[in-house]
Amino acid sequence: MKLENNSIKKIIIKHTKLNNNSKSLVDHLDSLQFLKLMIFLEKKFKIKFSEKDFSSKKIQNIDGLVQIIKKKI
C-alpha cells in the first residue's frame, strides 16, 4: 500500500476529530481514545504496532506516528 504522509495524516486527523494544527496526540487524546486509534490504524493499514513502537516518543505526535506507519506499509 503506497500512501503519502499527508494522506495518512488526514486519516488520523479525521478519525480522532483533531484539527489540522494539532501535533501532539497525548495532549488531546485520553488513553482509551489513543488505544482505539491504534486498533483502528492497525486494521486500516493491516499493520501491527510493536512494544518498541509504543515506547517510542514518535508515537506521541501525529508526524511521528505517520513515520512509524510508513515504515510498516
N, C-alpha and C positions, 0 to 999 in steps of 0.2 A: 504494500500500500504506500503510494508516494503522495505525501501531503506537505504543503508548505507550512512554515511556522505560524503564519497568520491564520491559516485555516484551523490548525489545532487550537490556537489561542481563542479564536471565535467560538469554537465548540465548548471550551472550558468556560468562557465568559457567559455564553448562553445558558449552559447547564447550571451554573452557580448563581446566575442573575446578578453578577457583579457588573460594575460599569467598566468601560473600556480603559479608564485611567487607573484602575486598581492593579496593583503589582503584587501585594502580599496576600497569600491565601490564609495564613494563620491569623492575620488581624481581622479577617472578615468572615471566616467560617468556624463554627464550633466543631468539636471532634466528630460528632455524628455526621454533620454535613460533609466534612473532609473525607470520612470513610465512605460515604455514599458516592462522592465524586470519584474516589479511587476505584470503586467497584464499577461505576459507570464507564470510566475510561478503559479499564481492563476489558470490559465486554465490547465497547465501541471499537477499540483498536486491536482486539484479540492479542493482548499482551498480559504479562504478569509482572507486578512490581515486586522487587526482592526486599529483603531486610535491609540490604545496603542502600537501596533507593530510599526507603523510609527514614534511614538515619542520615541521609544527605541533606545539607541545608538547601540544596537546589529545589527540593520538593516543596519548600515553604513559600515559593513565589511562582507566579504564572510562567514567566520566562524560563526558569529552571525546570519546571515540570514539563514544559514543551521540549526542552533539550533531552530530558530523560525519555520521553515518549518517542522522539525522533530516533534515538539510538536503538529502540526496541522494534520499530516497524520497518 
